[in-house]
Amino acid sequence: MGSNPTDPVPLGFVFRSRAKEEKALADKAAVTDSKQTRHPEAPKGRPTPKRSVAQSQRRSVANTSMTRKEAAKRQRDERRAAMERQRQALASGDERYLPARDKGPVRRFARDFVDSRFHIAEYFLPMAVVILVLSMVRVPQLQNIALLLWLLVIVTIVLDSVVTGFRLRKRLAERFPDDNRRGAVAYALMRSLQMRRLRLPKPQVKRGEQP
């Protein structure tokens, strides 16, 4: 007995066949995509870029490298300009561009306090050379004089440093009671060991002038 063409087809058969066909097509597309060669410039999982896009990317990288070179050159120029400003500030005493160890009203007062007075310590190096020459002469009297001069210079420098430190500490406490004065006395004493014309920042007061 022949089948009746008007008999309805089961719905399960229709949906099952369609699902199998879609799955087969998806598997085939996945295999095809996996076999396709990926362009070396294309990011992983992305399509191969066009030639114009790739060229624009290369140009952007080149421009970035040039920008880095220019930035490095600009930084060098800025450092050179900063060093020049600092050099001029050490000569003129401009507070804006002085090194950190020289900045502030406390350090400026300590410098002026030292520069306004005569200190035997600033002539230590010249006197040491003279004493050394005298001690090398093979004359007992001169060698004894050199030894006495050496002891005299050392004692004088120590006494002068003690007196200077005591007076400066007192003046700083009176003038800057609320400011940080730590290290200012040692800073001033180290400056007193240098010859006046070699001091940096350059002296801004004359000898005998009140700071």
SEVOMI-827505 format. One record per residue (C-alpha): residue in one letter; y, x, z; residue number from 0; chain. Coordinates in pm, 1 decimal. Layout:
# residues N
@resn = A&py = Y&px = X&pz = Z&resi = NUM&chain = A
...
//
This chain:
# residues 211
@resn = M&py = 0.0&px = 0.0&pz = 0.0&resi = 0&chain = A
@resn = G&py = 338.3&px = 159.1&pz = -109.9&resi = 1&chain = A
@resn = S&py = 619.5&px = 213.6&pz = 128.2&resi = 2&chain = A
@resn = N&py = 901.0&px = -24.4&pz = 122.9&resi = 3&chain = A
@resn = P&py = 1222.0&px = 150.4&pz = 8.7&resi = 4&chain = A
@resn = T&py = 1424.6&px = -79.2&pz = 223.5&resi = 5&chain = A
@resn = D&py = 1256.5&px = 33.2&pz = 544.1&resi = 6&chain = A
@resn = P&py = 1507.2&px = 195.7&pz = 777.5&resi = 7&chain = A
@resn = V&py = 1477.5&px = 575.4&pz = 834.9&resi = 8&chain = A
@resn = P&py = 1436.1&px = 672.0&pz = 1201.9&resi = 9&chain = A
@resn = L&py = 1764.2&px = 795.8&pz = 1356.3&resi = 10&chain = A
@resn = G&py = 1591.8&px = 1079.4&pz = 1539.1&resi = 11&chain = A
@resn = F&py = 1471.0&px = 1229.3&pz = 1212.4&resi = 12&chain = A
@resn = V&py = 1823.7&px = 1218.4&pz = 1063.4&resi = 13&chain = A
@resn = F&py = 1994.8&px = 1392.9&pz = 1359.9&resi = 14&chain = A
@resn = R&py = 1716.3&px = 1646.1&pz = 1403.1&resi = 15&chain = A
@resn = S&py = 1734.2&px = 1749.3&pz = 1036.3&resi = 16&chain = A
@resn = R&py = 2111.6&px = 1783.3&pz = 1043.5&resi = 17&chain = A
@resn = A&py = 2106.4&px = 1991.9&pz = 1359.8&resi = 18&chain = A
@resn = K&py = 1846.8&px = 2227.3&pz = 1210.3&resi = 19&chain = A
@resn = E&py = 2054.0&px = 2271.6&pz = 893.3&resi = 20&chain = A
@resn = E&py = 2372.8&px = 2353.7&pz = 1090.0&resi = 21&chain = A
@resn = K&py = 2188.6&px = 2606.5&pz = 1305.3&resi = 22&chain = A
@resn = A&py = 2039.9&px = 2775.8&pz = 997.9&resi = 23&chain = A
@resn = L&py = 2384.5&px = 2803.0&pz = 837.5&resi = 24&chain = A
@resn = A&py = 2535.6&px = 2950.9&pz = 1155.5&resi = 25&chain = A
@resn = D&py = 2258.4&px = 3211.4&pz = 1182.5&resi = 26&chain = A
@resn = K&py = 2304.3&px = 3309.1&pz = 819.0&resi = 27&chain = A
@resn = A&py = 2681.5&px = 3350.1&pz = 863.4&resi = 28&chain = A
@resn = A&py = 2629.4&px = 3565.9&pz = 1172.5&resi = 29&chain = A
@resn = V&py = 2388.0&px = 3793.3&pz = 985.3&resi = 30&chain = A
@resn = T&py = 2629.9&px = 3822.7&pz = 693.8&resi = 31&chain = A
@resn = D&py = 2923.3&px = 3909.3&pz = 922.9&resi = 32&chain = A
@resn = S&py = 2720.0&px = 4170.3&pz = 1109.4&resi = 33&chain = A
@resn = K&py = 2623.0&px = 4344.1&pz = 783.6&resi = 34&chain = A
@resn = Q&py = 2983.1&px = 4358.4&pz = 661.4&resi = 35&chain = A
@resn = T&py = 3134.6&px = 4706.3&pz = 696.1&resi = 36&chain = A
@resn = R&py = 3432.7&px = 4719.5&pz = 932.9&resi = 37&chain = A
@resn = H&py = 3735.6&px = 4909.9&pz = 818.7&resi = 38&chain = A
@resn = P&py = 3799.5&px = 5213.0&pz = 1041.7&resi = 39&chain = A
@resn = E&py = 4160.1&px = 5107.5&pz = 1103.0&resi = 40&chain = A
@resn = A&py = 4065.0&px = 4753.2&pz = 1193.5&resi = 41&chain = A
@resn = P&py = 4035.7&px = 4687.0&pz = 1570.1&resi = 42&chain = A
@resn = K&py = 3693.2&px = 4589.5&pz = 1696.9&resi = 43&chain = A
@resn = G&py = 3618.9&px = 4221.9&pz = 1639.6&resi = 44&chain = A
@resn = R&py = 3917.2&px = 4174.5&pz = 1409.1&resi = 45&chain = A
@resn = P&py = 3943.8&px = 4155.3&pz = 1030.6&resi = 46&chain = A
@resn = T&py = 4040.9&px = 4455.2&pz = 821.3&resi = 47&chain = A
@resn = P&py = 4420.5&px = 4485.4&pz = 800.1&resi = 48&chain = A
@resn = K&py = 4593.5&px = 4480.2&pz = 466.7&resi = 49&chain = A
@resn = R&py = 4724.5&px = 4803.0&pz = 318.5&resi = 50&chain = A
@resn = S&py = 5087.5&px = 4703.4&pz = 376.8&resi = 51&chain = A
@resn = V&py = 5016.4&px = 4622.1&pz = 741.0&resi = 52&chain = A
@resn = A&py = 4831.3&px = 4951.3&pz = 793.0&resi = 53&chain = A
@resn = Q&py = 5117.9&px = 5148.4&pz = 635.6&resi = 54&chain = A
@resn = S&py = 5373.2&px = 4973.1&pz = 854.5&resi = 55&chain = A
@resn = Q&py = 5164.1&px = 5055.1&pz = 1162.9&resi = 56&chain = A
@resn = R&py = 5149.0&px = 5421.8&pz = 1063.4&resi = 57&chain = A
@resn = R&py = 5524.5&px = 5427.1&pz = 1010.7&resi = 58&chain = A
@resn = S&py = 5580.1&px = 5271.8&pz = 1352.5&resi = 59&chain = A
@resn = V&py = 5364.4&px = 5541.0&pz = 1514.4&resi = 60&chain = A
@resn = A&py = 5560.0&px = 5809.8&pz = 1331.3&resi = 61&chain = A
@resn = N&py = 5886.7&px = 5654.5&pz = 1442.9&resi = 62&chain = A
@resn = T&py = 5759.4&px = 5643.2&pz = 1802.2&resi = 63&chain = A
@resn = S&py = 5676.6&px = 6015.4&pz = 1796.0&resi = 64&chain = A
@resn = M&py = 6022.3&px = 6094.7&pz = 1659.5&resi = 65&chain = A
@resn = T&py = 6173.9&px = 5883.2&pz = 1935.6&resi = 66&chain = A
@resn = R&py = 5983.6&px = 6085.2&pz = 2195.8&resi = 67&chain = A
@resn = K&py = 6116.2&px = 6408.5&pz = 2049.4&resi = 68&chain = A
@resn = E&py = 6467.3&px = 6273.7&pz = 2057.0&resi = 69&chain = A
@resn = A&py = 6418.1&px = 6156.0&pz = 2415.7&resi = 70&chain = A
@resn = A&py = 6295.2&px = 6501.1&pz = 2520.0&resi = 71&chain = A
@resn = K&py = 6594.6&px = 6664.0&pz = 2348.7&resi = 72&chain = A
@resn = R&py = 6828.4&px = 6418.9&pz = 2518.4&resi = 73&chain = A
@resn = Q&py = 6676.4&px = 6499.8&pz = 2858.0&resi = 74&chain = A
@resn = R&py = 6723.3&px = 6871.7&pz = 2798.1&resi = 75&chain = A
@resn = D&py = 7085.0&px = 6814.8&pz = 2701.8&resi = 76&chain = A
@resn = E&py = 7139.6&px = 6604.2&pz = 3012.3&resi = 77&chain = A
@resn = R&py = 6986.6&px = 6870.8&pz = 3236.3&resi = 78&chain = A
@resn = R&py = 7201.5&px = 7137.4&pz = 3072.4&resi = 79&chain = A
@resn = A&py = 7512.5&px = 6924.7&pz = 3121.3&resi = 80&chain = A
@resn = A&py = 7419.2&px = 6858.7&pz = 3485.0&resi = 81&chain = A
@resn = M&py = 7375.5&px = 7230.5&pz = 3550.2&resi = 82&chain = A
@resn = E&py = 7712.3&px = 7301.9&pz = 3390.3&resi = 83&chain = A
@resn = R&py = 7877.6&px = 7034.3&pz = 3606.2&resi = 84&chain = A
@resn = Q&py = 7710.5&px = 7184.2&pz = 3913.9&resi = 85&chain = A
@resn = R&py = 7830.8&px = 7533.0&pz = 3822.1&resi = 86&chain = A
@resn = Q&py = 8185.7&px = 7408.4&pz = 3786.1&resi = 87&chain = A
@resn = A&py = 8155.9&px = 7215.8&pz = 4112.9&resi = 88&chain = A
@resn = L&py = 8045.8&px = 7531.3&pz = 4295.5&resi = 89&chain = A
@resn = A&py = 8360.2&px = 7700.2&pz = 4167.9&resi = 90&chain = A
@resn = S&py = 8598.3&px = 7411.8&pz = 4235.4&resi = 91&chain = A
@resn = G&py = 8433.8&px = 7244.0&pz = 4536.2&resi = 92&chain = A
@resn = D&py = 8397.7&px = 6906.8&pz = 4362.3&resi = 93&chain = A
@resn = E&py = 8179.5&px = 6703.2&pz = 4599.7&resi = 94&chain = A
@resn = R&py = 8039.2&px = 6479.5&pz = 4326.2&resi = 95&chain = A
@resn = Y&py = 7829.6&px = 6746.9&pz = 4156.8&resi = 96&chain = A
@resn = L&py = 7748.3&px = 6985.7&pz = 4440.8&resi = 97&chain = A
@resn = P&py = 7384.0&px = 7052.0&pz = 4533.5&resi = 98&chain = A
@resn = A&py = 7243.4&px = 6834.2&pz = 4810.7&resi = 99&chain = A
@resn = R&py = 7255.5&px = 7115.0&pz = 5067.7&resi = 100&chain = A
@resn = D&py = 7632.6&px = 7155.7&pz = 5014.9&resi = 101&chain = A
@resn = K&py = 7733.6&px = 6788.6&pz = 5005.0&resi = 102&chain = A
@resn = G&py = 7906.6&px = 6592.2&pz = 5276.0&resi = 103&chain = A
@resn = P&py = 8212.8&px = 6631.4&pz = 5497.8&resi = 104&chain = A
@resn = V&py = 8012.2&px = 6811.1&pz = 5769.3&resi = 105&chain = A
@resn = R&py = 7898.6&px = 7088.8&pz = 5537.5&resi = 106&chain = A
@resn = R&py = 8245.5&px = 7116.3&pz = 5385.5&resi = 107&chain = A
@resn = F&py = 8402.7&px = 7158.3&pz = 5729.1&resi = 108&chain = A
@resn = A&py = 8140.0&px = 7421.9&pz = 5819.6&resi = 109&chain = A
@resn = R&py = 8225.9&px = 7616.7&pz = 5503.4&resi = 110&chain = A
@resn = D&py = 8598.0&px = 7595.6&pz = 5569.2&resi = 111&chain = A
@resn = F&py = 8546.7&px = 7700.9&pz = 5931.8&resi = 112&chain = A
@resn = V&py = 8367.0&px = 8017.0&pz = 5822.1&resi = 113&chain = A
@resn = D&py = 8601.4&px = 8092.6&pz = 5530.7&resi = 114&chain = A
@resn = S&py = 8912.9&px = 8068.5&pz = 5746.8&resi = 115&chain = A
@resn = R&py = 8797.2&px = 8354.6&pz = 5973.2&resi = 116&chain = A
@resn = F&py = 8711.3&px = 8721.2&pz = 5945.7&resi = 117&chain = A
@resn = H&py = 8343.8&px = 8802.0&pz = 6014.7&resi = 118&chain = A
@resn = I&py = 8199.9&px = 9148.0&pz = 6051.8&resi = 119&chain = A
@resn = A&py = 7871.7&px = 9019.7&pz = 5910.1&resi = 120&chain = A
@resn = E&py = 8018.0&px = 8979.5&pz = 5560.4&resi = 121&chain = A
@resn = Y&py = 8051.3&px = 9357.5&pz = 5539.1&resi = 122&chain = A
@resn = F&py = 7700.3&px = 9421.0&pz = 5661.5&resi = 123&chain = A
@resn = L&py = 7560.1&px = 9541.5&pz = 5328.1&resi = 124&chain = A
@resn = P&py = 7836.9&px = 9795.9&pz = 5252.5&resi = 125&chain = A
@resn = M&py = 7820.6&px = 9930.1&pz = 5607.7&resi = 126&chain = A
@resn = A&py = 7441.6&px = 9950.4&pz = 5590.6&resi = 127&chain = A
@resn = V&py = 7466.8&px = 10164.6&pz = 5277.0&resi = 128&chain = A
@resn = V&py = 7715.2&px = 10400.6&pz = 5445.5&resi = 129&chain = A
@resn = I&py = 7500.1&px = 10431.6&pz = 5757.3&resi = 130&chain = A
@resn = L&py = 7192.6&px = 10497.6&pz = 5545.9&resi = 131&chain = A
@resn = V&py = 7368.6&px = 10779.3&pz = 5359.3&resi = 132&chain = A
@resn = L&py = 7484.3&px = 10935.8&pz = 5686.4&resi = 133&chain = A
@resn = S&py = 7136.2&px = 10918.0&pz = 5833.4&resi = 134&chain = A
@resn = M&py = 6994.7&px = 11103.8&pz = 5532.0&resi = 135&chain = A
@resn = V&py = 7226.9&px = 11401.7&pz = 5579.2&resi = 136&chain = A
@resn = R&py = 7042.7&px = 11676.0&pz = 5766.2&resi = 137&chain = A
@resn = V&py = 7313.9&px = 11724.6&pz = 6022.6&resi = 138&chain = A
@resn = P&py = 7218.0&px = 11618.4&pz = 6376.6&resi = 139&chain = A
@resn = Q&py = 7572.0&px = 11512.3&pz = 6466.3&resi = 140&chain = A
@resn = L&py = 7602.5&px = 11286.3&pz = 6160.5&resi = 141&chain = A
@resn = Q&py = 7259.5&px = 11137.4&pz = 6221.8&resi = 142&chain = A
@resn = N&py = 7357.7&px = 11054.9&pz = 6579.6&resi = 143&chain = A
@resn = I&py = 7679.9&px = 10894.4&pz = 6457.2&resi = 144&chain = A
@resn = A&py = 7485.3&px = 10688.6&pz = 6203.3&resi = 145&chain = A
@resn = L&py = 7251.2&px = 10565.3&pz = 6476.7&resi = 146&chain = A
@resn = L&py = 7541.5&px = 10467.6&pz = 6700.2&resi = 147&chain = A
@resn = L&py = 7717.1&px = 10292.3&pz = 6413.2&resi = 148&chain = A
@resn = W&py = 7398.4&px = 10102.9&pz = 6331.3&resi = 149&chain = A
@resn = L&py = 7362.7&px = 9979.0&pz = 6689.2&resi = 150&chain = A
@resn = L&py = 7732.3&px = 9890.3&pz = 6703.0&resi = 151&chain = A
@resn = V&py = 7714.4&px = 9688.0&pz = 6380.4&resi = 152&chain = A
@resn = I&py = 7406.0&px = 9496.1&pz = 6493.1&resi = 153&chain = A
@resn = V&py = 7552.7&px = 9410.4&pz = 6833.4&resi = 154&chain = A
@resn = T&py = 7885.9&px = 9308.1&pz = 6680.5&resi = 155&chain = A
@resn = I&py = 7719.7&px = 9080.8&pz = 6424.6&resi = 156&chain = A
@resn = V&py = 7505.9&px = 8912.7&pz = 6691.6&resi = 157&chain = A
@resn = L&py = 7802.7&px = 8853.3&pz = 6922.2&resi = 158&chain = A
@resn = D&py = 8020.1&px = 8724.9&pz = 6637.8&resi = 159&chain = A
@resn = S&py = 7744.3&px = 8487.6&pz = 6523.4&resi = 160&chain = A
@resn = V&py = 7693.4&px = 8351.6&pz = 6875.6&resi = 161&chain = A
@resn = V&py = 8065.6&px = 8290.0&pz = 6925.1&resi = 162&chain = A
@resn = T&py = 8106.2&px = 8135.9&pz = 6578.8&resi = 163&chain = A
@resn = G&py = 7806.6&px = 7908.0&pz = 6627.9&resi = 164&chain = A
@resn = F&py = 7927.7&px = 7791.4&pz = 6969.6&resi = 165&chain = A
@resn = R&py = 8280.2&px = 7714.9&pz = 6846.9&resi = 166&chain = A
@resn = L&py = 8161.4&px = 7545.8&pz = 6530.0&resi = 167&chain = A
@resn = R&py = 7914.5&px = 7325.6&pz = 6717.1&resi = 168&chain = A
@resn = K&py = 8191.9&px = 7213.7&pz = 6950.6&resi = 169&chain = A
@resn = R&py = 8432.7&px = 7137.9&pz = 6665.6&resi = 170&chain = A
@resn = L&py = 8169.1&px = 6945.6&pz = 6473.7&resi = 171&chain = A
@resn = A&py = 8087.6&px = 6733.9&pz = 6778.5&resi = 172&chain = A
@resn = E&py = 8455.4&px = 6650.1&pz = 6821.1&resi = 173&chain = A
@resn = R&py = 8529.8&px = 6579.2&pz = 6458.2&resi = 174&chain = A
@resn = F&py = 8202.7&px = 6417.6&pz = 6344.1&resi = 175&chain = A
@resn = P&py = 8050.3&px = 6252.5&pz = 6650.9&resi = 176&chain = A
@resn = D&py = 7858.8&px = 5988.4&pz = 6452.3&resi = 177&chain = A
@resn = D&py = 7751.9&px = 6197.2&pz = 6152.8&resi = 178&chain = A
@resn = N&py = 7433.8&px = 6395.4&pz = 6101.1&resi = 179&chain = A
@resn = R&py = 7517.2&px = 6754.1&pz = 6199.3&resi = 180&chain = A
@resn = R&py = 7165.6&px = 6893.5&pz = 6183.7&resi = 181&chain = A
@resn = G&py = 7148.1&px = 7236.9&pz = 6019.9&resi = 182&chain = A
@resn = A&py = 7525.4&px = 7269.5&pz = 5978.4&resi = 183&chain = A
@resn = V&py = 7560.9&px = 7563.2&pz = 6219.8&resi = 184&chain = A
@resn = A&py = 7276.2&px = 7760.4&pz = 6059.4&resi = 185&chain = A
@resn = Y&py = 7428.3&px = 7680.0&pz = 5719.7&resi = 186&chain = A
@resn = A&py = 7762.1&px = 7823.8&pz = 5830.4&resi = 187&chain = A
@resn = L&py = 7609.9&px = 8137.8&pz = 5983.2&resi = 188&chain = A
@resn = M&py = 7416.2&px = 8212.0&pz = 5665.8&resi = 189&chain = A
@resn = R&py = 7742.4&px = 8179.2&pz = 5474.6&resi = 190&chain = A
@resn = S&py = 7913.4&px = 8425.8&pz = 5710.1&resi = 191&chain = A
@resn = L&py = 7657.9&px = 8690.6&pz = 5607.5&resi = 192&chain = A
@resn = Q&py = 7780.6&px = 8678.0&pz = 5247.5&resi = 193&chain = A
@resn = M&py = 8083.7&px = 8859.7&pz = 5115.9&resi = 194&chain = A
@resn = R&py = 8373.9&px = 8621.0&pz = 5074.6&resi = 195&chain = A
@resn = R&py = 8412.6&px = 8660.8&pz = 4697.8&resi = 196&chain = A
@resn = L&py = 8039.2&px = 8602.5&pz = 4644.3&resi = 197&chain = A
@resn = R&py = 8015.3&px = 8279.6&pz = 4843.0&resi = 198&chain = A
@resn = L&py = 7915.0&px = 7956.1&pz = 4670.6&resi = 199&chain = A
@resn = P&py = 8075.8&px = 7706.1&pz = 4675.5&resi = 200&chain = A
@resn = K&py = 8388.6&px = 7915.2&pz = 4643.1&resi = 201&chain = A
@resn = P&py = 8614.6&px = 7925.8&pz = 4952.4&resi = 202&chain = A
@resn = Q&py = 8880.3&px = 7654.1&pz = 4947.3&resi = 203&chain = A
@resn = V&py = 9088.6&px = 7780.5&pz = 5241.2&resi = 204&chain = A
@resn = K&py = 9261.2&px = 8110.3&pz = 5311.1&resi = 205&chain = A
@resn = R&py = 9198.9&px = 8332.5&pz = 5610.2&resi = 206&chain = A
@resn = G&py = 9388.8&px = 8206.0&pz = 5913.9&resi = 207&chain = A
@resn = E&py = 9427.1&px = 7855.8&pz = 5762.5&resi = 208&chain = A
@resn = Q&py = 9302.8&px = 7566.9&pz = 5973.3&resi = 209&chain = A
@resn = P&py = 9007.5&px = 7381.7&pz = 5818.5&resi = 210&chain = A
//
